[in-house]
Amino acid sequence: MRNKGSERIINCYIKSTFQALVQAIIPSTSYMIRLLGSVQTPGAMEYKVYKYVIWILNHSISYPVKKNLDVRSMALSTAELLDLGAFQLIQTCQNVYPLNLISFPHGGLFSKLSPFDRIKTLTLIENLEINGNNLSPPYHNNPDLIRQMVDVLNQLTMFGFYSEWTGYGTTSQCPPNLRRLEYFPPGWMLTKYPGPSFAYRDFRGFLAYMTHKKEIE
């Protein structure tokens, strides 16, 4: 049984890894506005989308299945997968920029890479240029899941950023039935989505015309 100290270290490691992941996929950007000058638009890390990715990963496998597979934490196993990819990238001299030890001090190799090299690591993992024998369950010798997870991580980051999740505020980590919108989600603003409209009739299909037998005759 892990003590609270080791649990805290693991949680910090997971948090730093997924902060680095979502920052690379949807970084903060700056653009020019004539009246205001340079304006910085927050990215996925600033909106704490990493919390969404971690929550979904850790709740994606039911407890009985997780126990059967000997999976401690899906988020932890995925963080280790990203680090193994980063190790392979560095070992094969494919990283373009030097390591940064300051931005995410609690993370592993993946979080030490530049954002550009983190994206290269995802491609490397998707191409299965890593040794699956060195991975924890459920990724151990499971190339199909490894390849699929790269798509999943990209999609989860997009979902967390552009969906209503960022508007849940203090209820974002609650079960879905207990979440409540506390403010208008920033992702909706970026996509110019006006919000849900209620009281519309259900879609009942398209109007179809069926030819009567007498008309055929």
C-alpha positions in Angstrom: 0.0 0.0 0.0 1.4 3.4 -1.0 1.8 6.1 1.6 0.4 9.6 1.2 3.8 11.0 0.3 4.3 8.6 -2.6 0.7 9.1 -3.7 1.3 12.8 -3.9 4.4 12.3 -6.0 2.6 10.1 -8.4 -0.3 12.6 -8.7 2.1 15.4 -9.4 3.8 13.3 -12.0 0.5 12.5 -13.7 -0.6 16.2 -13.6 2.6 17.5 -15.0 2.6 14.9 -17.8 -0.9 15.8 -19.0 -0.3 19.5 -18.6 2.5 19.1 -21.0 0.3 17.0 -23.3 -2.6 19.4 -23.6 -0.3 22.4 -23.9 1.4 20.8 -26.9 -1.9 19.9 -28.6 -3.7 23.2 -28.0 -1.2 25.9 -27.0 -2.0 29.4 -26.0 -1.8 31.8 -28.9 -1.4 35.5 -29.4 -3.1 37.6 -32.0 -3.3 41.3 -32.9 -6.3 43.5 -32.3 -6.1 47.0 -33.6 -7.4 48.7 -30.5 -6.1 46.5 -27.8 -2.7 45.5 -29.3 -1.4 42.0 -28.7 -3.9 39.7 -26.9 -3.1 36.3 -25.5 -5.7 33.6 -26.0 -5.5 30.8 -23.3 -4.8 27.3 -24.4 -5.9 23.9 -23.1 -3.5 24.0 -20.2 -4.7 27.4 -19.0 -8.3 26.1 -19.1 -7.1 23.0 -17.1 -8.2 20.5 -19.7 -5.6 18.1 -18.4 -8.0 17.5 -15.5 -10.7 16.4 -18.0 -8.3 14.0 -19.8 -7.1 12.5 -16.5 -10.6 12.1 -15.2 -11.8 10.4 -18.4 -8.8 8.0 -18.5 -9.2 7.0 -14.9 -13.0 6.4 -15.3 -12.8 4.7 -18.7 -12.3 1.2 -17.3 -14.6 -0.4 -14.8 -13.1 -1.5 -11.5 -13.5 -5.3 -12.1 -11.8 -5.0 -15.5 -9.1 -2.8 -14.1 -8.4 -5.2 -11.3 -8.3 -8.1 -13.7 -5.9 -6.3 -16.0 -3.8 -5.2 -12.9 -4.1 -1.6 -13.9 -3.3 0.8 -11.1 -4.4 3.9 -12.9 -5.1 4.4 -16.6 -3.7 7.9 -16.4 -0.5 6.7 -14.8 0.0 3.9 -17.4 -0.6 6.5 -20.1 1.8 8.9 -18.6 4.4 6.1 -18.6 3.6 5.4 -22.2 4.3 9.0 -23.1 7.6 8.9 -21.2 8.7 5.8 -23.0 8.0 7.5 -26.3 10.0 10.5 -25.2 12.9 8.2 -24.2 12.8 6.6 -27.7 12.7 10.0 -29.3 15.8 11.2 -27.4 17.7 7.8 -27.8 17.3 8.0 -31.6 18.3 11.7 -31.7 15.0 12.7 -33.2 14.3 15.6 -30.8 14.8 19.0 -32.3 15.1 21.2 -29.2 17.0 20.7 -26.0 15.2 19.5 -22.8 13.5 22.0 -20.5 13.8 21.0 -16.9 11.9 24.1 -15.5 8.4 24.2 -17.1 7.0 21.0 -15.5 9.5 20.0 -12.8 7.4 17.1 -11.5 7.0 15.4 -14.8 9.1 12.8 -16.6 10.9 12.9 -20.0 7.8 13.7 -22.0 7.1 16.9 -20.1 10.8 18.0 -20.5 10.5 18.0 -24.3 9.6 21.1 -26.2 6.0 21.3 -27.4 7.1 20.5 -31.0 9.0 17.4 -29.8 6.0 16.3 -27.7 3.9 16.1 -30.9 6.7 14.2 -32.6 6.6 11.8 -29.7 2.9 11.1 -30.2 3.6 10.3 -33.9 6.5 8.0 -32.8 4.1 6.2 -30.4 1.4 5.9 -33.1 3.9 4.4 -35.4 4.8 1.8 -32.7 8.4 2.8 -32.7 8.6 1.8 -29.0 9.1 -1.5 -27.1 5.7 -2.6 -25.8 7.4 -5.1 -23.5 8.5 -2.2 -21.3 5.0 -0.9 -20.7 2.6 -1.4 -17.8 -0.9 -2.9 -18.3 -3.0 -2.4 -20.3 -0.4 -1.3 -22.9 2.0 -4.2 -22.3 2.3 -5.9 -25.7 -0.9 -4.3 -26.9 0.0 -2.5 -30.1 -3.6 -1.8 -31.1 -4.4 0.0 -27.9 -1.2 1.9 -28.0 -2.0 3.2 -31.5 -5.6 4.0 -30.6 -4.6 5.9 -27.5 -2.8 8.6 -29.5 -6.1 9.4 -31.3 -7.9 9.2 -28.0 -5.5 11.7 -26.3 -5.9 14.2 -29.2 -9.7 13.8 -29.2 -10.1 14.1 -25.4 -8.1 17.3 -25.4 -10.3 18.7 -28.2 -13.5 17.6 -26.4 -12.3 19.1 -23.1 -11.4 22.4 -24.7 -14.3 23.0 -27.0 -17.1 21.4 -25.1 -19.1 22.6 -22.1 -16.6 21.0 -19.7 -14.6 24.1 -19.1 -17.8 25.8 -17.9 -18.6 23.3 -15.2 -16.2 25.1 -12.8 -16.2 23.5 -9.3 -18.4 20.6 -10.5 -16.0 19.5 -13.3 -14.7 16.6 -11.3 -18.1 15.4 -10.2 -20.0 12.5 -11.9 -21.8 13.6 -15.0 -25.2 13.8 -13.4 -24.0 16.2 -10.8 -22.2 18.6 -13.1 -23.7 22.1 -13.6 -22.7 24.9 -15.9 -21.4 27.7 -13.7 -20.4 30.0 -16.5 -20.4 30.2 -20.3 -17.7 27.8 -21.6 -14.8 29.5 -23.3 -14.8 26.9 -26.0 -18.3 27.9 -27.0 -17.1 31.5 -27.3 -14.3 30.5 -29.6 -16.5 28.5 -31.9 -19.3 31.1 -31.7 -21.7 28.5 -30.4 -24.7 30.3 -28.8 -25.5 27.6 -26.3 -28.3 24.9 -26.2 -31.8 25.9 -27.3 -34.6 24.2 -25.5 -38.3 23.4 -26.4 -37.7 22.4 -30.0 -39.7 19.5 -31.3 -37.8 16.2 -31.7 -36.7 15.4 -35.3 -39.3 12.9 -36.6 -37.6 12.0 -39.9 -38.0 13.3 -43.5 -41.3 13.5 -45.3 -41.7 10.4 -47.4 -44.1 9.8 -50.3 -45.1 6.2 -50.8 -46.7 5.4 -54.2 -50.1 3.7 -53.9 -50.6 0.4 -55.8 -53.4 1.9 -57.9 -51.0 4.6 -59.2 -48.5 1.9 -60.3 -51.2 0.1 -62.2 
